[in-house]
């Protein structure tokens, strides 16, 4: 893939949670191509995660695949510690990408579903960010993938998912305040309709989503990854506590 600009990530280390596919995989590969050593977590799909690692290694960088369920607090924290250890004893960048979604009328969503979504999408991000703060030095970056549904919920069925992703906005602002004095930044990225295995651009729900965008198309995982790469780099050192949309004008 040819890019007009690259972020210099040489000598830096990163962990991308949920990095075996979709936005997570694209982000891990982009950071590696820009020069970072990258660890990815996966809850399922070990072979997909190892394929991402093989591609990372083909760039000449170190890659690590770690099995970890972000819905388990001990595993979420442990993944950060294991990534730092595997990548030389420190972590420069955490990308909180792992997430799950359960959609449907509010009265049909079970309490176990509520617990699972909040455990992965909220508690898992909190725990991983807390662990990262313990191993990051000045110049550290925490980047959290939220959703365009925090800014605009275009129809029914999104109560649980929108709630879980909206919680990340408050967490991000508080992280920026708490960690700013240490030179660590925290930012949120809101993807819109993105062409992935979970939400393909030719899927049964695609037409309605495309109609909600200003650009009239799905975005690509690489387009999200390019913004994450910028936020992970040195040039974004004065950017913190902020939200960025990669949504084709979904919230316009």
Sine and cosine of phi, psi and omega as CSV:
sin_phi,cos_phi,sin_psi,cos_psi,sin_omega,cos_omega
0.00,0.00,0.75,-0.67,0.01,-1.00
-0.99,-0.10,0.74,-0.68,0.02,-1.00
-0.82,-0.57,0.58,-0.82,0.01,-1.00
-0.98,0.22,-0.44,0.90,0.01,-1.00
-0.70,-0.71,0.50,-0.87,0.07,-1.00
-0.75,-0.66,0.44,-0.90,0.07,-1.00
-0.98,-0.20,0.73,-0.68,-0.01,-1.00
-0.99,0.14,0.97,-0.26,-0.01,-1.00
-0.93,-0.36,0.26,0.96,-0.04,-1.00
-0.88,0.48,0.72,-0.70,0.01,-1.00
0.99,0.14,0.04,1.00,-0.02,-1.00
-0.96,-0.29,0.38,-0.93,-0.03,-1.00
-0.84,-0.54,0.52,-0.85,-0.08,-1.00
-0.59,-0.81,0.49,-0.87,0.17,-0.99
-0.84,-0.54,0.79,-0.62,0.08,-1.00
-0.90,-0.44,0.92,-0.39,0.03,-1.00
-0.98,0.22,0.56,-0.83,-0.06,-1.00
0.87,0.49,0.69,0.72,-0.14,-0.99
-1.00,-0.10,0.31,0.95,-0.06,-1.00
-1.00,0.03,-0.24,0.97,-0.04,-1.00
-0.35,-0.94,0.14,-0.99,0.12,-0.99
0.83,0.55,-0.66,-0.75,-0.04,-1.00
-0.87,0.49,-0.62,0.79,-0.01,-1.00
-0.89,0.46,-0.72,0.69,0.01,-1.00
-0.91,0.42,-0.70,0.72,0.01,-1.00
-0.87,0.48,-0.63,0.78,0.01,-1.00
-0.92,0.38,-0.71,0.71,0.01,-1.00
-0.86,0.51,-0.69,0.72,-0.02,-1.00
-0.94,0.35,-0.62,0.78,0.03,-1.00
-0.89,0.45,-0.71,0.71,0.00,-1.00
-0.89,0.46,-0.63,0.78,0.03,-1.00
-0.91,0.41,-0.67,0.74,0.01,-1.00
-0.91,0.42,-0.46,0.89,0.05,-1.00
-1.00,0.10,-0.04,1.00,0.14,-0.99
0.90,-0.45,0.00,1.00,-0.06,-1.00
-1.00,0.04,0.47,-0.88,0.26,-0.97
-1.00,0.07,0.71,-0.70,-0.21,-0.98
-0.74,-0.67,0.75,-0.66,0.19,-0.98
-0.96,-0.27,0.57,-0.82,0.07,-1.00
-0.79,-0.61,0.55,-0.84,0.13,-0.99
-0.97,-0.26,0.39,-0.92,0.08,-1.00
-0.53,-0.85,0.56,-0.83,0.12,-0.99
-0.99,-0.15,-0.56,0.83,0.06,-1.00
-0.68,-0.73,0.20,-0.98,0.07,-1.00
0.96,0.27,0.80,0.60,-0.03,-1.00
-0.86,0.52,-0.67,0.75,-0.05,-1.00
-0.90,0.43,-0.61,0.79,0.04,-1.00
-0.89,0.46,-0.66,0.76,0.03,-1.00
-0.90,0.43,-0.64,0.76,0.00,-1.00
-0.94,0.34,-0.49,0.87,0.09,-1.00
-0.92,0.39,-0.63,0.77,0.09,-1.00
-0.87,0.49,-0.68,0.73,0.01,-1.00
-0.89,0.46,-0.67,0.74,0.02,-1.00
-0.88,0.48,-0.62,0.79,0.02,-1.00
-0.94,0.35,-0.64,0.77,0.09,-1.00
-0.85,0.53,-0.72,0.69,-0.04,-1.00
-0.91,0.41,-0.46,0.89,0.03,-1.00
-0.93,0.38,-0.29,0.96,0.06,-1.00
-1.00,0.06,-0.08,1.00,-0.04,-1.00
1.00,-0.05,0.07,1.00,0.00,-1.00
-0.98,-0.19,0.28,-0.96,0.09,-1.00
-0.99,0.17,0.65,-0.76,0.07,-1.00
-0.76,-0.65,0.58,-0.81,-0.03,-1.00
-0.66,-0.75,0.73,-0.68,0.10,-0.99
-0.95,-0.33,0.80,-0.60,-0.05,-1.00
-0.83,-0.56,0.83,-0.56,0.08,-1.00
-0.98,0.21,0.82,-0.58,0.01,-1.00
-0.34,-0.94,0.74,-0.67,0.07,-1.00
-1.00,-0.04,0.92,-0.39,-0.02,-1.00
-0.91,0.42,-0.27,0.96,0.06,-1.00
-0.98,0.17,-0.15,0.99,0.06,-1.00
-0.97,-0.23,0.89,-0.45,-0.11,-0.99
-0.85,0.52,-0.68,0.74,-0.02,-1.00
-0.91,0.42,-0.64,0.77,0.01,-1.00
-0.94,0.33,-0.61,0.80,0.02,-1.00
-0.89,0.45,-0.71,0.71,0.04,-1.00
-0.93,0.36,-0.67,0.75,-0.02,-1.00
-0.89,0.46,-0.55,0.84,0.01,-1.00
-0.89,0.45,-0.62,0.79,0.03,-1.00
-0.91,0.43,-0.72,0.70,-0.01,-1.00
-0.90,0.43,-0.66,0.75,0.01,-1.00
-0.92,0.38,-0.62,0.78,0.03,-1.00
-0.90,0.44,-0.71,0.70,0.01,-1.00
-0.87,0.49,-0.69,0.73,0.00,-1.00
-0.90,0.44,-0.68,0.73,-0.04,-1.00
-0.94,0.34,-0.42,0.91,-0.08,-1.00
-0.97,-0.23,0.37,0.93,0.14,-0.99
0.96,-0.26,0.23,0.97,0.10,-0.99
1.00,-0.10,0.09,1.00,0.03,-1.00
-0.48,-0.88,0.23,-0.97,0.06,-1.00
-0.70,-0.72,0.78,-0.62,0.00,-1.00
-0.99,-0.16,-0.53,0.85,-0.11,-0.99
-0.70,-0.71,0.76,-0.64,0.18,-0.98
-0.89,-0.45,0.83,-0.56,0.11,-0.99
-0.94,-0.35,0.95,-0.31,0.03,-1.00
-0.99,0.15,1.00,-0.02,-0.07,-1.00
-0.95,-0.32,-0.48,0.88,-0.07,-1.00
-0.85,0.53,0.71,-0.71,0.01,-1.00
-0.26,-0.97,0.35,-0.94,0.07,-1.00
-0.75,-0.67,0.38,-0.92,0.01,-1.00
-0.69,-0.72,0.71,-0.71,0.13,-0.99
-0.79,-0.61,0.88,-0.47,-0.04,-1.00
-0.92,-0.39,0.49,-0.87,0.05,-1.00
0.46,-0.89,0.20,-0.98,0.04,-1.00
-0.82,0.57,0.63,-0.78,-0.13,-0.99
-0.84,0.54,-0.56,0.83,-0.05,-1.00
-0.97,0.24,-0.19,0.98,-0.02,-1.00
-0.99,-0.16,-0.18,0.98,-0.05,-1.00
-0.99,0.14,0.82,-0.57,-0.07,-1.00
-0.98,0.22,0.37,-0.93,0.06,-1.00
-0.91,0.42,-0.58,0.81,0.12,-0.99
-0.87,0.49,-0.59,0.81,0.07,-1.00
-0.90,0.43,-0.67,0.74,0.05,-1.00
-0.85,0.52,-0.74,0.68,-0.03,-1.00
-0.88,0.47,-0.68,0.74,-0.04,-1.00
-0.92,0.40,-0.74,0.68,-0.03,-1.00
-0.89,0.45,-0.69,0.72,0.01,-1.00
-0.93,0.37,-0.56,0.83,0.02,-1.00
-0.90,0.43,-0.68,0.73,-0.03,-1.00
-0.98,0.18,-0.78,0.63,-0.18,-0.98
-0.98,0.21,-0.42,0.91,-0.05,-1.00
-0.90,-0.43,-0.90,0.44,-0.06,-1.00
-0.88,0.47,-0.64,0.76,0.00,-1.00
-0.87,0.48,-0.64,0.77,0.04,-1.00
-0.93,0.38,-0.69,0.73,0.02,-1.00
-0.86,0.51,-0.74,0.67,-0.07,-1.00
-0.91,0.41,-0.69,0.72,0.01,-1.00
-0.90,0.43,-0.66,0.75,0.02,-1.00
-0.91,0.42,-0.64,0.77,0.06,-1.00
-0.88,0.48,-0.72,0.70,0.01,-1.00
-0.90,0.43,-0.64,0.77,0.00,-1.00
-0.90,0.44,-0.63,0.77,0.02,-1.00
-0.86,0.51,-0.45,0.89,-0.01,-1.00
-0.98,0.20,-0.30,0.96,-0.04,-1.00
-0.88,-0.47,-0.07,1.00,-0.02,-1.00
-1.00,0.00,0.57,-0.82,0.13,-0.99
-0.96,-0.29,-0.16,-0.99,0.03,-1.00
-0.84,0.54,0.68,-0.73,-0.07,-1.00
1.00,-0.05,0.04,1.00,0.03,-1.00
-0.93,0.37,0.42,-0.91,-0.04,-1.00
-0.72,-0.70,0.78,-0.63,0.16,-0.99
-0.89,-0.45,0.87,-0.49,-0.06,-1.00
-0.82,-0.57,0.82,-0.57,-0.11,-0.99
-0.89,-0.45,0.77,-0.64,0.03,-1.00
-1.00,0.01,0.90,-0.43,0.01,-1.00
-0.96,-0.28,-0.87,-0.50,-0.07,-1.00
-0.20,-0.98,0.49,-0.87,0.12,-0.99
-0.89,0.45,-0.30,0.95,0.00,-1.00
-0.97,0.26,-0.08,1.00,0.16,-0.99
-0.98,0.22,-0.32,0.95,-0.07,-1.00
-0.95,-0.32,-0.47,0.88,0.01,-1.00
-0.42,-0.91,0.87,-0.50,0.08,-1.00
-0.97,-0.26,0.97,-0.25,-0.20,-0.98
-0.98,0.18,-0.13,0.99,-0.01,-1.00
-0.24,-0.97,0.01,-1.00,-0.03,-1.00
-0.95,0.30,0.29,-0.96,0.11,-0.99
0.98,-0.22,-0.04,1.00,-0.11,-0.99
-0.95,-0.32,0.29,0.96,-0.13,-0.99
-0.85,0.53,-0.78,0.63,-0.08,-1.00
-0.93,0.36,-0.73,0.68,-0.04,-1.00
-0.90,0.43,-0.73,0.68,-0.01,-1.00
-0.89,0.46,-0.63,0.78,0.04,-1.00
-0.89,0.46,-0.72,0.69,-0.06,-1.00
-0.90,0.43,-0.64,0.76,-0.02,-1.00
-0.97,0.24,-0.52,0.85,0.03,-1.00
-0.92,0.39,-0.51,0.86,0.04,-1.00
-0.87,0.50,-0.45,0.89,-0.04,-1.00
-0.94,0.33,-0.39,0.92,0.03,-1.00
-0.92,0.39,-0.73,0.68,0.04,-1.00
-0.90,0.43,-0.67,0.74,0.04,-1.00
-0.86,0.50,-0.69,0.73,-0.04,-1.00
-0.89,0.46,-0.70,0.72,0.01,-1.00
-0.88,0.47,-0.66,0.75,0.00,-1.00
-0.93,0.37,-0.62,0.79,0.07,-1.00
-0.88,0.47,-0.67,0.75,0.00,-1.00
-0.87,0.50,-0.68,0.74,0.03,-1.00
-0.93,0.38,-0.69,0.73,-0.09,-1.00
-0.95,0.32,-0.57,0.82,-0.11,-0.99
-0.97,-0.24,-0.12,0.99,-0.05,-1.00
-0.86,0.51,-0.61,0.79,0.00,-1.00
-0.91,0.42,-0.31,0.95,0.04,-1.00
-0.99,-0.11,0.09,1.00,0.01,-1.00
0.97,0.23,0.36,0.93,0.04,-1.00
-0.97,-0.26,0.77,-0.64,0.00,-1.00
-0.98,-0.21,0.37,-0.93,0.03,-1.00
-0.64,-0.77,0.80,-0.60,-0.02,-1.00
-0.61,-0.79,0.35,-0.94,-0.02,-1.00
-0.87,-0.49,0.65,-0.76,0.09,-1.00
-0.90,-0.45,0.75,-0.66,0.01,-1.00
-0.95,-0.32,0.99,-0.12,0.10,-0.99
-0.95,0.30,0.54,-0.84,0.16,-0.99
-0.99,-0.11,-0.56,-0.83,0.07,-1.00
-0.91,0.41,0.92,-0.39,-0.05,-1.00
-0.87,-0.50,0.71,-0.70,-0.04,-1.00
-0.96,0.30,0.98,-0.21,0.03,-1.00
-0.67,-0.74,0.10,-1.00,0.04,-1.00
-0.87,0.50,-0.56,0.83,-0.04,-1.00
-0.97,0.23,-0.41,0.91,-0.05,-1.00
-0.57,-0.82,0.95,0.32,-0.10,-0.99
-0.93,0.37,0.52,-0.85,-0.03,-1.00
-0.93,0.37,-0.24,0.97,0.06,-1.00
-0.93,-0.37,0.33,0.95,-0.02,-1.00
-0.99,0.17,0.09,-1.00,-0.08,-1.00
-0.92,0.38,-0.35,0.94,-0.01,-1.00
-0.98,-0.19,0.06,1.00,-0.16,-0.99
-0.93,0.36,-0.68,0.73,-0.11,-0.99
-0.85,0.52,-0.69,0.72,0.01,-1.00
-0.90,0.43,-0.62,0.78,0.02,-1.00
-0.92,0.38,-0.67,0.75,0.02,-1.00
-0.86,0.50,-0.63,0.78,-0.01,-1.00
-0.91,0.43,-0.32,0.95,0.01,-1.00
-1.00,0.05,-0.15,0.99,-0.01,-1.00
-1.00,-0.07,0.40,-0.92,0.08,-1.00
-0.98,0.18,-0.45,0.89,-0.06,-1.00
-1.00,0.01,-0.20,0.98,0.08,-1.00
0.94,0.34,0.54,0.84,0.04,-1.00
-0.36,-0.93,0.26,-0.97,0.19,-0.98
-0.97,0.23,0.45,-0.89,0.17,-0.99
-1.00,0.00,0.14,-0.99,0.05,-1.00
-0.95,-0.31,0.40,-0.91,0.06,-1.00
-0.87,0.49,-0.56,0.83,0.02,-1.00
-0.90,0.43,-0.54,0.84,0.02,-1.00
-0.93,0.37,-0.58,0.81,0.10,-1.00
-0.93,0.36,-0.69,0.72,-0.03,-1.00
-0.87,0.49,-0.55,0.84,-0.02,-1.00
-0.91,0.41,-0.59,0.80,0.05,-1.00
-0.95,0.32,-0.65,0.76,0.05,-1.00
-0.86,0.50,-0.67,0.75,0.00,-1.00
-0.88,0.48,-0.67,0.74,0.05,-1.00
-0.87,0.50,-0.73,0.68,-0.02,-1.00
-0.91,0.42,-0.44,0.90,0.02,-1.00
-0.98,0.18,-0.25,0.97,-0.14,-0.99
-1.00,-0.05,0.10,-0.99,-0.06,-1.00
-0.91,0.42,-0.55,0.83,-0.06,-1.00
-0.92,0.40,-0.30,0.95,0.01,-1.00
-0.99,-0.10,0.37,0.93,-0.07,-1.00
-0.90,0.43,-0.32,0.95,0.00,-1.00
-0.96,-0.30,0.30,0.95,0.00,-1.00
-0.93,-0.37,0.91,-0.42,0.03,-1.00
-0.40,-0.92,0.45,-0.89,-0.03,-1.00
0.94,0.35,0.33,0.95,-0.14,-0.99
-0.95,-0.32,0.30,-0.96,0.06,-1.00
-0.86,-0.52,0.67,-0.75,-0.01,-1.00
-0.76,-0.65,0.74,-0.67,0.00,-1.00
-0.98,-0.18,0.73,-0.68,0.19,-0.98
-0.84,-0.54,0.97,0.25,-0.24,-0.97
-0.72,-0.70,0.19,0.98,0.03,-1.00
0.90,0.44,0.35,0.94,-0.03,-1.00
1.00,0.05,0.34,0.94,0.02,-1.00
-0.84,0.54,-0.59,0.81,-0.05,-1.00
-0.99,-0.11,0.08,1.00,-0.06,-1.00
-0.95,0.32,0.00,0.00,0.00,0.00
